[in-house]
Amino acid sequence: MAQPDPIHVSQAPSPASSPMRPLPSLIFASRWLQLPLYLGLIAAQGVYVWHFLVELWHLIEAAFGSQEALQLLVNSIGYKPDAPLTSLNETVIMLVVLALIDVVMISNLLIMVIVGGYETFVSRLGLDTHPDQPEWLDHVNASVLKVKLGLSIIGISSIHLLKTFINAANYDVKVLMWQTIIHVVFLLSALAIAYTDKLIHSQHPDAH
């Protein structure tokens, strides 16, 4: 059987190489409008780092007997002792450390939103061969990001609730009650998001 002349064989353009029409191209390019938002979150991350270092420095100064640093710590954590403080005690140290952990967890949340959100909604980061690529970034998508954000918010809420209970004497009963209720609502919301995501993946196992 005669083979067709390759010179006369017409090659149809593949969809991947076809140029996008102007309107779809403009709509798709509009995702870059989110770039200033992520840059703003990076700036907020820098503010959190500065706040962490300042609080840590005050804690170190107070540990060496600085009354000014001790007073700054007491004011920042909202602690109202029964008697004037002359040195660090266990409650102040615990509240300050919890405040530092709170900053770290919020910072982790920011990183998750910046890296995961940019990868999902703006552009690929090209970290496939990078040794420091986060493990969760391999399978990140909008639903996975929502679940992880929900779990992070629960962790942050738990830290705030623990700080409140340690310093419960300085809070009204209504404040304690509402903080507990809000924490439970966060927990139920995260469980609902995770359950919905599980149902979606069970119905569409190939969805990513």
N, C-alpha and C positions, 0 to 999 in steps of 0.2 A: 504494500500500500504506500502510495507516494506521501512523503512528509510535506507539510505546508512550508512554503518559503518563509523563513523567519523574518525576512525583510518586510513582508506584507501582513504579518500578524499584528493586529492592533492591540495595544496594551491599554486597558481601561485603568484610569487612575484609581489607586486604592483610597478608601475613605480616610486613612491616616494621613495621606499626603495631600488630600484635597484642602484648599484654603477655606477657612471659615468665612461665612458671609459677614458683612460689617456689623449688623445688629447683634447676632450671637457672639461675635468677637468682642464687642463692647461690653455686653452683659457678662461674659466670662472674665474679662479684664477688670470688671468692677470689684472682684474679690480683693484686689490690691488696696482698696479703700480701707481694709481692715488693718493694713500694716501700721498706720499711726497708733491704732489701739494697742497693738502688741508692743510697740516701742514705748508707749506710755506705761504699760505694765512693767516693762524692764526698768523704767525710771522709778516706779513704785517699789520694785524690788530693791533698788539701791537705797531708797529711803528706809526700808525695813532693815537692811544691813547696817546702816548708820545707827538706827535706833537700838538695834541689838548690841552693837559695840559700845554705845554710850551707857546702856543699862549694865552691861558686863563690867565696864570700867568703874561705874559707881559701886557695884557690888565688891569689886576688889579693893577699892579705896575704903569702903565701910569695914571690910574685914581687917584692914590695918588701922582702924580706929578713927577714921574721918567722920566727924559728926555731920558735916555738911552733906557728904555723900549719903550718909544714913538717912537724913531727913528727906533728901531727894527721892530715895528709894521708897520710904514710907508713904510719901505723897503720891508717887506714881502708881503704887499698888492699891492705894485707898485703904491702907491699914490704920486703924485707930486704936492704939494700945490703951489699956486702963491706966498705965503709969508712963511717964516720960521714958523713952528709950535712950540708953547710953551706949549700947553696943548691939550688934546683930544677935537676934535670937532665932530659934529654929523656925518659928512661924514666918518671920520676914524672909529668911533664906528660901524657905519652901515656896512662898508666894512669888519671889523674884525669879526663882528657877522655873516655876510654872509659866511665868510671863515670858521668859526667854524661849521655853519650849513652844509656847503659843506663837511667838514670832517665827520660829523655825517652821512650824506646821503651815502657817499662812504663806511663808515663802515657798514651801514645797508646792502648795496649791497654785501659787502664781506660776511657778516653773511648769507645772502640769498644763495649765491653761495656755501659757505662751508657746511651749514646744508642741503640745498635742493639738492645740487649736490652729496654729500656723500650719502644721503638717496636714491637718484634716481639711481646712477651709481655704488656705491660701496657696501654698506651694510645697513641693517636696523639699526636705532638708538635705537629702543625699547622704544619710548617715549609715548606709548599709555596711560599709567596710570600716566604719569608725570604731575603735576599741571601746569607747565610752558611750556607745549608743545605749539609751535606756532600754531595759528588757521589754517594758510595756509598750514601747513605741512600735514594735514589730507588728502588733495587731490592733493598733489604735484606730478607732472610728468614732463617729458622733455618739453612738449609744454607749460604747465602752468608756468614752470620756465622761459622759454624764454619770455613770455608775461610780467611777473613780472620784469625781468631784463630790458626789454625794457622800461617799465614805470619808473623804478628807474633811468635809464640813462637819460630819459627826464627830470626828476626832478633835477638831477645833472647839466644837461646842462642849465636848467632854472636859477639855482643859479648862474652859471658862467656868463650867459648872463645879469642877473640883476646886478652883480658886475661890468661888463664891462660898462653898461649903466650909472651906478652911477658915475663911474670914466671915463666917455666918453671923457672928455677933454684931457686925456693922451693917447688916442688911435687914430690911423689913421682911416679915413672913410672906407677904404677897410677892415680893421680888424673888424669893427662893422658890415659891410655888410656880410662878410664871416661867422662870428659867428652866425648871424641871419639865414643865409642860412643853415648852418650845423645843427642848432637847429631844423629848419623846416624839414630837411631830417630825423633827429632822430625821430621826431613826426610822419612823414609819414611812416617810417619803422616800428615803434611800432604799428601803426594802421593796416598796412598790415599784420604783424605777428598775431595780435589779430583777424583780419578778417579771415585769413587762418585757425587759430585754431578753430574759430566758424564754418567754413564750414566743417572741418574734423569731429567735434563733431556732426554736424547736419546730416552728412552722416553715421556716426558710433556712435550712441548715447550711446552704451555700452562701448566705448573705454575710458580708463582711462589714 
